Amino acid sequence: MKKLFNHFNDIDINLHEFEEVEISEFEKAQFKKDFRKQIKKNNYQKWTKGIAAACLTIGIATTSLVGLSYTTFAQEIPFVNSIFKLFSEKEYGKTLVGYEKFAEAENMTVESNGTTITITETLLDSKKLFVSYSIETDKDLGTIALIDGSFTLNGQQNSLFHAEHDINKIGKNKYAGMTTAILPLSHSIDEGTFQFNIRELSNPENSEVVQGEWDFQIYAKSSDTIIQTVEVPKSEMNDLNVEISKITYTPYSFIVNYKEGIHNDVLNEKYNVIYSELLLKDDLGNTYKSKFNGGYGNSGVTDYMITFGQLHPNAKTLIFTPIFHFKNLDNIYESVETMQLDDIIVEIER
């Protein structure tokens, strides 16, 4: 990877040769998501020199940051145990802690073109379907394999917001995977039949590809949930605001839907990346790790969904601290600026 960055740093780029193109609101939200990960990563290391290297870093952020080292994952053999537990014990998976206690055992196996995929567990939290699986193959797919396939709900195309895939090596030609299929952010379901059709596995390190037909049909029923409509004032400052709209509580997590408003023309002119983040603690002083699930919007208003880990059983109040981050990508050496808004306090409904 270092050689790759050095190669891109040596490229002579004429910044005036680029043309602006229109991108969708989903692409903007996805860029914010990837950039958010990149900024957290760079709290510990400085930006790599050169605008080409910076663009490359942002482009591969999703793959590089969710990847787990082979040596770390290999310690978790035996191969098929609880893959939910396997992922929850890694730093980026702390929001998955306890999920394995509620997951449904599946053990659905399909073999195609010398590669066997077995879905081991599933879990529906009313807004997301989690699918864990093992892969045994006669090919080396690298330390972090990629997957190409489709996910649908009840046979309807475009029925999901998007899907996220993490596949990590745990032994020679053996892999553990976790896919999260996310419903449209304002939607929730009690039960449904999901179609998970995989057509390709690949090694991003050498572009080797394994093609096949691994088709699964998964019936899932949601765990018990409590949905709280939040009616508290939004937090506002300098024409920036954050408003909590809904919280969905499950036995192992809670999901927050919130709106972000950016209506400050001066800030929009100065920075080309502005996004909000929610820090969270409860009235007992417990803090919660979060997983960003995506966002969409227009006209300066974006709807987001994030998932936090298991709620403390004795907590009565959630205290959200909105923080806005500002970055101008025209100057990659410029530090990220922040602005903290007033806390949003929500009494928990159980």
Sequence and secondary structure as in RCSB ss.txt:
>XXXX:A:sequence
MKKLFNHFNDIDINLHEFEEVEISEFEKAQFKKDFRKQIKKNNYQKWTKGIAAACLTIGIATTSLVGLSYTTFAQ
EIPFVNSIFKLFSEKEYGKTLVGYEKFAEAENMTVESNGTTITITETLLDSKKLFVSYSIETDKDLGTIALIDGS
FTLNGQQNSLFHAEHDINKIGKNKYAGMTTAILPLSHSIDEGTFQFNIRELSNPENSEVVQGEWDFQIYAKSSDT
IIQTVEVPKSEMNDLNVEISKITYTPYSFIVNYKEGIHNDVLNEKYNVIYSELLLKDDLGNTYKSKFNGGYGNSG
VTDYMITFGQLHPNAKTLIFTPIFHFKNLDNIYESVETMQLDDIIVEIER
>XXXX:A:secstr
 HHHHHHHHT    GGG       HHHHHHHHHHHHHHHHHTTSS   SSHHHHHHHHHTHHHHHH   HHHHHT
T SSSS HHHHHHTSGGGGGGTTGGGT EEEEEEEEETTEEEEEEEEEE SSEEEEEEEEEESS   SEEEEEEE
EEETTBTT SSEEEEEEEEEETTEEEEEEEEE  TT   SEEEEEEEEEEEE TTT  EEEEEEEEEEEEE    
EEEE     EEETTEEEEEEEEEE SS EEEEEEEEE  HHHHHH SEEEEEEEEEETTS B  EEEEEEEEETT
EEEEEEEE    TT  EEEEEEEEEEE TTSTTS  EEEE   EEEE   
